[in-house]
Amino acid sequence: MDAIIERLKREKAEVEAKIKQAAQERESKGKADFIAGKAAGIEWAKNADYTELTRYSRRPKNVKEAEADVFLLEDIQKMNKASQVWANGWLEGVREFWKEIARKL
């Protein structure tokens, strides 16, 4: 019985290590996707016209606007064939760019 318990403990440790490694890899990929999306958003914003820039740069102030953000993210994902994490980064990049220049307009 002791041998069985020891074997199961080892297997449990191996499974938990694999799960932890997979989670770390997903997190790392997610960060990379977000950073890439953010950089793409900033680059897009540099060439965007005022109307499009203001459309994507608004931060939601209420529930209705937050719901509209969901549709923006879906549009961004479809346009760029990208992940949701990348689209979130893209939107953050556009908004960061807008925040930097809006006061100067």
C-alpha positions in Angstrom: 0.0 0.0 0.0 2.9 2.4 0.8 4.3 1.9 -2.7 1.0 2.8 -4.2 0.7 5.9 -2.2 4.2 7.0 -3.1 3.6 6.4 -6.8 0.4 8.4 -6.7 2.1 11.2 -4.9 4.8 11.3 -7.6 2.2 11.3 -10.3 0.2 14.0 -8.6 3.3 16.2 -8.3 4.1 15.6 -12.0 0.5 16.5 -13.1 0.5 19.6 -10.9 3.9 20.7 -12.3 2.5 20.2 -15.9 -0.6 22.3 -15.1 1.5 25.0 -13.5 3.8 25.1 -16.5 0.9 25.3 -19.0 -0.6 28.1 -17.0 2.7 30.0 -17.0 3.0 29.5 -20.8 -0.6 30.7 -21.3 0.1 33.8 -19.2 3.3 34.5 -21.0 1.6 34.2 -24.4 -1.2 36.3 -23.2 1.2 39.1 -22.1 3.0 38.8 -25.4 -0.3 39.1 -27.3 -1.4 42.1 -25.2 1.9 43.9 -25.8 1.8 43.2 -29.6 -1.8 44.4 -29.7 -1.0 47.5 -27.8 1.9 48.3 -30.1 -0.3 47.7 -33.2 -3.0 50.0 -31.6 -0.5 52.8 -31.1 0.7 52.5 -34.7 -2.8 52.5 -36.0 -3.7 55.5 -33.9 -0.8 57.5 -35.4 -2.4 57.3 -38.8 -6.1 57.2 -37.9 -8.4 60.1 -38.8 -10.0 62.1 -36.0 -13.4 60.4 -36.2 -12.1 56.9 -36.0 -9.6 57.8 -33.3 -12.2 59.3 -31.1 -14.5 56.3 -31.7 -12.0 53.8 -30.3 -10.4 56.1 -27.7 -13.4 56.7 -25.5 -13.3 54.9 -22.1 -16.7 53.7 -20.9 -18.4 55.9 -18.4 -21.4 53.7 -17.8 -22.9 50.3 -18.4 -24.2 51.2 -21.8 -20.8 52.4 -23.0 -19.2 49.3 -21.5 -21.5 47.2 -23.5 -20.5 49.1 -26.6 -16.9 48.4 -25.8 -17.7 44.7 -26.2 -18.8 45.3 -29.8 -15.7 47.4 -30.4 -13.5 44.5 -29.2 -15.3 42.1 -31.4 -14.8 44.4 -34.4 -11.1 44.7 -33.6 -10.8 40.9 -33.3 -12.5 40.3 -36.7 -10.6 43.1 -38.5 -7.2 41.8 -37.3 -8.1 38.1 -37.0 -6.7 38.3 -33.5 -7.3 37.0 -30.0 -9.3 38.8 -27.4 -6.2 39.5 -25.4 -4.6 41.1 -28.5 -7.7 43.2 -29.1 -7.7 44.4 -25.5 -4.0 45.4 -26.0 -4.9 47.2 -29.3 -7.7 49.2 -27.7 -5.4 50.1 -24.7 -2.8 51.3 -27.2 -5.2 53.5 -29.0 -6.5 54.9 -25.7 -3.1 55.5 -24.4 -2.1 57.3 -27.6 -5.3 59.4 -27.4 -4.7 60.3 -23.8 -1.2 61.6 -24.7 -2.4 63.8 -27.5 -5.9 64.8 -26.6 -4.8 67.6 -24.3 -2.8 69.1 -27.1 -5.7 69.4 -29.6 
